[in-house]
Amino acid sequence: MRTAADPDDPADVLTLDERRLASLEEVFWDMNAIDFEVQERRVEEIVEVEREDGTVAEGTETVTRRVLVVTLSARSPDEAAASYGFTAEQADMLAQLLDERYAAMWQSVLYGVTGGSGDIVEVAASQIGNVGGQPYWSWYGFSGRVEWCACFVSWCANECGYIEAGAVPKFAACSAGVQWFKSAGLWHDRGYEPRPGDIVFFDWGGDDGADHVGIVESCDGSTVHTIEGNTSDSCARRSYGIGSASILGYGTPLY
């Protein structure tokens, strides 16, 4: 609608010139916003401590780190349609394009991701038994141990090429992962029957905050089976009732 020069010629949108590219850029920034702030956080890091006898041991040290927090927000497809005054026919075509049946096709066209969600499950399953999470939090860039459940999910997604493709975010804070999926319109609250490869977020305190994250391995309609990092400081399988109050919701990547 915004890029067509001839509204009576559907094929006109296939032509990209400088005017159309500028229009697409304008639409993108009209529909998306990026905010950021720098926060100071106290974290524990593993350090080497020299004993009196000259030997070296591992210890912990609490330090203050400056963290860049980036917030992404986006209008929903319905908000976009209302903003640009879509006709009933255009709104119907938009709804058809967004049908879940075509999700895999769009992921392939837009991001080049052609695998299935089973890929990330297979990668996660191969890590079961790891204790301490060092491969995941060090890959993320931390110099010492942190709460590493989100680092584990991000590492698994990266192994599949999903972070580079834009299908899954790279995140170390569960709240950032929730925000990304909600902003992308790829979120379902608890009670949804998840698919293998969906990203499950947990709320241990009942305050609607994300405290933990894992990967859905399977769901039989009543029980959600997961693979999680940093569960008792290890990678392991867990199971929950589909209506469990501990489940905050799910990020549903377009694999």
Wavefront OBJ file of the C-alpha trace (Angstrom):
o trace
v 0.000 0.000 0.000
v 2.759 2.463 0.910
v 5.194 1.328 -1.793
v 2.914 0.786 -4.785
v 3.001 3.564 -7.380
v 0.093 2.071 -9.329
v -2.713 0.771 -7.045
v -4.291 -1.037 -10.006
v -1.147 -3.036 -10.770
v -0.342 -5.598 -8.010
v 2.996 -6.434 -9.631
v 4.114 -2.821 -9.210
v 5.372 -3.590 -5.679
v 7.966 -5.933 -7.179
v 9.945 -2.895 -8.317
v 12.268 -1.358 -5.737
v 13.629 2.090 -6.427
v 14.974 4.841 -4.162
v 11.497 6.198 -3.418
v 10.128 2.809 -2.455
v 13.163 1.997 -0.301
v 12.754 5.294 1.538
v 9.068 4.532 2.058
v 9.869 1.085 3.470
v 12.385 2.604 5.879
v 9.802 5.164 6.984
v 7.241 2.419 7.637
v 9.733 0.341 9.603
v 10.616 3.156 11.998
v 6.972 4.163 12.239
v 6.099 0.650 13.404
v 9.130 -0.035 15.615
v 10.862 1.844 18.418
v 14.189 1.280 20.201
v 14.914 2.726 23.645
v 17.961 2.162 25.823
v 19.390 2.953 29.213
v 22.533 2.125 31.149
v 21.999 0.407 34.509
v 24.439 -0.463 37.276
v 24.162 -3.999 38.650
v 25.985 -5.815 41.434
v 27.173 -9.256 40.312
v 29.380 -11.978 41.740
v 32.390 -12.999 39.684
v 34.795 -15.874 40.139
v 38.345 -14.668 40.883
v 41.662 -16.297 41.747
v 42.733 -15.859 45.363
v 46.312 -16.446 46.475
v 46.603 -18.329 49.791
v 49.260 -17.657 52.414
v 51.182 -20.731 51.270
v 51.400 -19.348 47.731
v 48.833 -21.660 46.161
v 45.907 -20.255 44.196
v 42.238 -21.025 44.794
v 38.971 -19.809 43.322
v 36.909 -17.277 45.226
v 34.077 -14.864 44.537
v 34.038 -11.091 44.404
v 31.031 -8.767 44.207
v 31.562 -6.037 41.627
v 29.488 -3.318 39.999
v 28.992 -3.579 36.261
v 27.378 -1.146 33.849
v 24.786 -2.918 31.695
v 23.206 -1.568 28.519
v 19.478 -2.371 28.550
v 17.831 -2.119 25.131
v 14.034 -2.087 24.873
v 12.356 -2.990 21.593
v 8.683 -2.237 20.999
v 6.543 -2.702 17.931
v 2.992 -2.079 16.821
v 0.850 -5.123 16.176
v -0.371 -5.958 12.644
v -3.883 -4.749 13.598
v -2.428 -1.440 14.811
v -0.523 -1.126 11.536
v -3.675 -1.743 9.506
v -5.600 0.876 11.484
v -2.740 3.395 11.262
v -2.531 3.147 7.482
v -6.276 2.965 6.895
v -6.455 -0.505 5.369
v -9.678 -1.275 3.526
v -11.688 -4.374 4.480
v -10.157 -6.200 1.503
v -6.612 -5.242 2.527
v -7.268 -6.250 6.146
v -8.522 -9.625 4.947
v -5.408 -10.138 2.809
v -3.215 -9.202 5.796
v -5.002 -11.771 7.966
v -4.385 -14.437 5.328
v -0.689 -13.567 5.099
v -0.363 -13.861 8.886
v -2.091 -17.244 9.089
v 0.042 -19.683 11.141
v -0.033 -22.143 8.243
v 2.429 -19.888 6.406
v 4.729 -19.156 9.350
v 7.444 -21.564 8.220
v 7.324 -20.178 4.677
v 7.808 -16.587 5.871
v 10.650 -17.632 8.158
v 12.382 -19.193 5.173
v 11.719 -16.213 2.872
v 12.647 -13.470 5.354
v 15.393 -15.070 7.406
v 16.597 -18.107 5.463
v 15.674 -20.484 8.294
v 14.462 -23.750 6.818
v 15.015 -26.201 9.673
v 12.407 -27.448 12.123
v 11.970 -26.649 15.771
v 13.292 -30.118 16.547
v 16.798 -28.772 15.855
v 16.959 -26.708 19.047
v 15.448 -29.562 21.058
v 18.095 -31.936 19.747
v 20.875 -29.490 20.649
v 19.428 -28.941 24.131
v 19.099 -32.680 24.728
v 22.761 -33.186 23.814
v 23.735 -30.925 26.752
v 21.831 -32.818 29.449
v 24.155 -33.560 32.349
v 26.257 -30.412 32.119
v 26.855 -28.907 35.565
v 27.768 -25.272 36.194
v 26.910 -23.898 32.743
v 30.416 -22.652 31.962
v 30.162 -23.293 28.188
v 27.012 -21.145 27.981
v 27.740 -18.142 30.187
v 31.326 -17.890 28.904
v 30.064 -18.067 25.291
v 27.695 -15.206 26.119
v 30.648 -13.112 27.285
v 30.545 -13.332 31.079
v 33.889 -13.728 32.816
v 32.349 -15.546 35.777
v 29.318 -17.621 36.617
v 25.904 -15.941 36.371
v 22.375 -17.341 36.518
v 22.675 -19.095 33.190
v 19.273 -20.479 32.150
v 18.817 -17.793 29.467
v 22.432 -18.120 28.333
v 21.758 -21.832 27.798
v 18.655 -21.181 25.671
v 20.534 -18.539 23.667
v 23.504 -20.875 23.160
v 21.214 -23.635 21.849
v 19.499 -21.188 19.481
v 22.863 -19.944 18.253
v 24.010 -23.501 17.517
v 21.025 -23.793 15.158
v 21.638 -20.442 13.468
v 18.410 -19.009 14.880
v 19.960 -15.937 16.518
v 21.703 -14.817 13.333
v 18.466 -15.473 11.433
v 16.448 -13.344 13.860
v 14.171 -16.197 14.942
v 15.303 -16.177 18.595
v 16.922 -13.317 20.532
v 20.252 -13.520 22.327
v 19.351 -12.756 25.929
v 20.793 -13.307 29.398
v 17.894 -11.804 31.367
v 14.593 -13.690 31.211
v 12.633 -10.439 31.214
v 14.435 -9.343 28.041
v 13.434 -12.579 26.317
v 9.786 -12.129 27.304
v 9.790 -8.565 26.039
v 11.336 -9.567 22.707
v 8.734 -12.263 22.006
v 5.853 -10.019 23.079
v 7.095 -7.159 20.896
v 7.399 -9.558 17.958
v 3.831 -10.823 18.459
v 5.203 -14.296 19.236
v 3.881 -14.789 22.762
v 1.292 -17.074 24.407
v 0.264 -16.984 28.065
v 0.078 -20.088 30.265
v -2.614 -22.574 29.251
v -1.445 -22.610 25.637
v -0.452 -26.057 24.355
v 3.169 -25.530 23.292
v 5.077 -27.098 20.427
v 8.548 -28.642 20.578
v 11.088 -25.833 20.409
v 8.890 -23.198 22.012
v 10.659 -21.164 24.712
v 8.947 -21.527 28.110
v 9.277 -18.810 30.757
v 8.583 -19.403 34.452
v 7.323 -17.196 37.262
v 8.317 -18.733 40.603
v 7.005 -15.864 42.755
v 3.586 -15.327 41.223
v 4.359 -11.658 40.516
v 4.092 -11.907 36.686
v 7.862 -11.592 36.414
v 10.097 -13.986 34.458
v 12.427 -15.897 36.801
v 13.587 -18.831 34.666
v 13.474 -20.114 31.089
v 13.785 -23.406 29.242
v 13.008 -25.168 25.962
v 9.862 -27.225 25.367
v 10.744 -30.783 24.373
v 7.176 -32.018 24.002
v 3.613 -31.632 25.257
v 0.993 -34.364 25.420
v -1.938 -32.027 26.037
v -1.729 -32.193 29.815
v 1.988 -32.180 30.669
v 4.726 -29.925 29.328
v 8.126 -31.612 29.114
v 11.122 -29.286 29.056
v 14.906 -29.174 28.860
v 16.387 -26.461 31.067
v 19.750 -25.041 31.971
v 20.589 -23.879 35.483
v 18.010 -26.157 37.059
v 19.832 -27.251 40.224
v 22.869 -25.784 38.418
v 22.658 -28.360 35.656
v 21.056 -29.137 32.287
v 18.161 -31.515 32.880
v 14.660 -32.519 31.840
v 11.675 -31.284 33.837
v 7.884 -31.660 33.570
v 4.946 -29.391 34.501
v 1.188 -29.478 34.235
v 0.039 -27.450 31.245
v -1.899 -25.155 33.587
v 0.872 -24.850 36.179
v 0.918 -21.478 37.931
v 4.722 -21.591 37.661
v 4.510 -21.145 33.880
v 4.401 -17.488 32.882
v 4.037 -18.125 29.151
v 5.808 -19.061 25.943
v 7.866 -17.458 23.226
v 6.887 -19.120 19.956
v 9.643 -18.694 17.348
v 8.779 -18.999 13.663
v 10.927 -22.025 12.946
l 1 2 3 4 5 6 7 8 9 10 11 12 13 14 15 16 17 18 19 20 21 22 23 24 25 26 27 28 29 30 31 32 33 34 35 36 37 38 39 40 41 42 43 44 45 46 47 48 49 50 51 52 53 54 55 56 57 58 59 60 61 62 63 64 65 66 67 68 69 70 71 72 73 74 75 76 77 78 79 80 81 82 83 84 85 86 87 88 89 90 91 92 93 94 95 96 97 98 99 100 101 102 103 104 105 106 107 108 109 110 111 112 113 114 115 116 117 118 119 120 121 122 123 124 125 126 127 128 129 130 131 132 133 134 135 136 137 138 139 140 141 142 143 144 145 146 147 148 149 150 151 152 153 154 155 156 157 158 159 160 161 162 163 164 165 166 167 168 169 170 171 172 173 174 175 176 177 178 179 180 181 182 183 184 185 186 187 188 189 190 191 192 193 194 195 196 197 198 199 200 201 202 203 204 205 206 207 208 209 210 211 212 213 214 215 216 217 218 219 220 221 222 223 224 225 226 227 228 229 230 231 232 233 234 235 236 237 238 239 240 241 242 243 244 245 246 247 248 249 250 251 252 253 254 255
